[in-house]
């Protein structure tokens, strides 16, 4: 898996342990090292992660599917290839418009 004590960390497939499970939000930590943590969340279609916040800067990237993110009065449909950054502490909600996997990078 990961080797945070090495100067280079290579994760071959961030999706490897991120299967979509019906009825629940899947959560898999891909990388954890000083100042950064990468997590993959899995959503079945129509799952809503209700409004919440994170204490760190968030980078959000859809690995597959389509996710609607509501944050700061703005609604963004997040699709593969797009990147969304949220300030630390900003309340947000995530809705899976279809079966999806979301990679979160928490910085700080």
C-alpha positions in Angstrom: 0.0 0.0 0.0 1.7 3.2 1.1 5.1 4.0 2.5 5.0 7.5 4.0 8.6 7.3 5.2 9.9 7.0 1.6 10.6 10.1 -0.4 8.3 8.9 -3.2 4.9 7.2 -2.8 3.3 5.5 -5.8 -0.3 4.2 -5.5 -0.9 2.1 -8.6 -4.7 2.2 -8.4 -6.6 4.5 -6.0 -9.8 2.6 -7.0 -8.5 -0.8 -5.9 -10.2 -0.9 -2.5 -13.1 1.4 -3.4 -16.1 -0.8 -4.4 -19.5 0.8 -4.3 -21.6 -0.9 -1.6 -25.4 -0.5 -1.8 -27.0 1.5 1.0 -23.8 3.0 2.4 -21.1 5.5 1.8 -17.8 3.7 1.2 -14.6 5.1 2.6 -11.0 4.1 1.8 -7.9 6.0 2.9 -5.4 5.8 0.0 -2.6 7.9 1.5 -1.8 9.5 4.8 1.4 11.5 5.3 2.3 14.7 7.1 0.2 17.6 5.7 -1.9 15.5 3.3 -4.5 12.7 3.3 -6.1 11.1 0.3 -9.4 9.3 0.7 -11.7 7.7 -1.9 -15.5 7.8 -1.2 -17.9 5.6 -3.0 -21.6 6.5 -3.6 -24.4 4.5 -5.0 -26.7 6.6 -7.3 -28.9 9.1 -5.4 -26.9 8.8 -2.2 -26.6 12.2 -0.4 -23.8 13.1 2.0 -25.7 15.7 4.0 -24.2 19.1 4.8 -21.0 18.9 6.7 -17.5 20.5 6.8 -13.9 19.5 7.0 -11.2 21.2 9.1 -8.7 21.2 6.1 -8.6 22.5 2.5 -10.3 19.9 0.3 -9.6 19.0 -3.3 -12.4 17.0 -4.9 -12.0 14.9 -8.0 -14.6 12.5 -9.5 -12.9 9.3 -10.5 -16.1 8.1 -12.2 -19.7 9.0 -12.3 -21.2 12.4 -11.6 -21.5 14.2 -8.2 -23.4 17.4 -7.4 -21.5 19.4 -4.8 -23.3 22.3 -3.1 -20.9 24.7 -1.3 -20.6 28.4 -0.6 -23.9 29.1 -2.4 -22.7 27.4 -5.6 -23.8 24.1 -7.2 -21.1 22.2 -9.2 -21.6 19.0 -11.1 -18.3 17.2 -10.7 -17.3 14.8 -13.5 -14.1 13.0 -14.2 -11.3 15.4 -15.2 -12.7 18.3 -13.1 -11.2 19.6 -9.9 -13.0 21.5 -7.1 -11.3 23.2 -4.2 -13.1 24.1 -0.9 -11.7 26.3 1.9 -11.2 24.6 5.3 -14.4 24.7 7.3 -16.7 25.4 4.3 -20.0 23.6 4.7 -20.9 21.4 1.7 -23.2 18.6 0.6 -22.4 15.9 -2.0 -25.1 14.1 -4.0 -24.3 11.2 -6.4 -26.3 11.7 -9.6 -25.1 8.2 -10.6 -22.9 5.5 -9.1 -19.7 7.4 -8.4 -16.3 7.5 -6.7 -14.9 10.7 -5.3 -11.2 11.3 -4.5 -10.7 13.8 -1.7 -7.3 15.3 -0.9 -7.2 17.0 2.5 -4.4 19.5 2.8 -3.0 21.1 5.9 
